[in-house]
Amino acid sequence: MTQLLGREPGQGGLVDVYRHLHPREEAAAYTWWSNRGQAWANNVGWRIDYHLATPALAATARQASVYKAQRFSDHAPLSIAYDFGL
């Protein structure tokens, strides 16, 4: 991931789109929770699911969210809304 993203934003050639849209948000960015110790209930998890994009595509991203309204597994879907034409 460090090679893809670089140590500074955009340095590795790709952009973490969620972090681009939410640079300071931490807890809401979790996409995985252990099945032990009430991790889901306490929102103690890891962000292991990403949308990586070129800087030009990342610039068209308008909204990013982690769907937590319903629990399907130990992962939650990460979705990004882009504003570009095909």
SVG drawing of the C-alpha trace seen along z (x, -y; Angstrom):
<svg xmlns="http://www.w3.org/2000/svg" viewBox="-30 -17 37 31">
<polyline fill="none" stroke="black" stroke-width="0.4" points="0.0,0.0 2.9,-2.4 4.3,-1.9 0.9,-2.4 0.0,-5.5 3.4,-6.8 4.1,-8.4 2.5,-11.7 -0.8,-11.9 -0.4,-11.2 3.3,-10.4 2.9,-6.8 0.7,-7.6 -2.7,-6.5 -5.1,-8.2 -7.0,-6.6 -10.3,-8.2 -12.0,-7.8 -9.1,-9.6 -9.2,-12.2 -12.8,-13.1 -12.5,-12.6 -8.9,-13.5 -9.5,-13.8 -12.2,-11.1 -11.0,-8.0 -13.7,-5.8 -16.3,-6.0 -13.8,-4.7 -13.6,-1.2 -14.6,1.5 -13.8,4.6 -14.4,5.6 -13.2,8.6 -15.8,11.1 -14.3,10.9 -14.8,8.5 -17.8,6.5 -15.7,4.8 -18.7,4.0 -20.8,2.7 -17.8,0.5 -16.8,-0.5 -13.2,0.7 -12.1,2.0 -9.7,1.6 -10.0,0.0 -8.9,2.7 -11.1,2.0 -10.1,-0.8 -11.0,-2.6 -7.7,-3.5 -7.8,-5.8 -5.6,-8.0 -5.4,-11.6 -7.6,-12.7 -10.4,-10.1 -10.1,-10.8 -10.8,-14.5 -14.2,-13.5 -15.2,-11.7 -18.1,-13.5 -19.2,-11.2 -17.7,-8.3 -19.4,-6.2 -19.2,-3.0 -22.6,-1.2 -23.2,-0.2 -27.0,-0.3 -27.1,3.5 -24.5,6.1 -23.8,8.7 -20.5,10.1 -17.3,8.8 -16.9,6.4 -19.0,3.3 -19.2,2.1 -17.3,-1.0 -18.9,-3.0 -17.7,-6.0 -19.9,-8.3 -18.0,-9.7 -19.2,-12.6 -17.9,-11.9 -19.4,-11.0 -18.8,-7.9"/>
</svg>
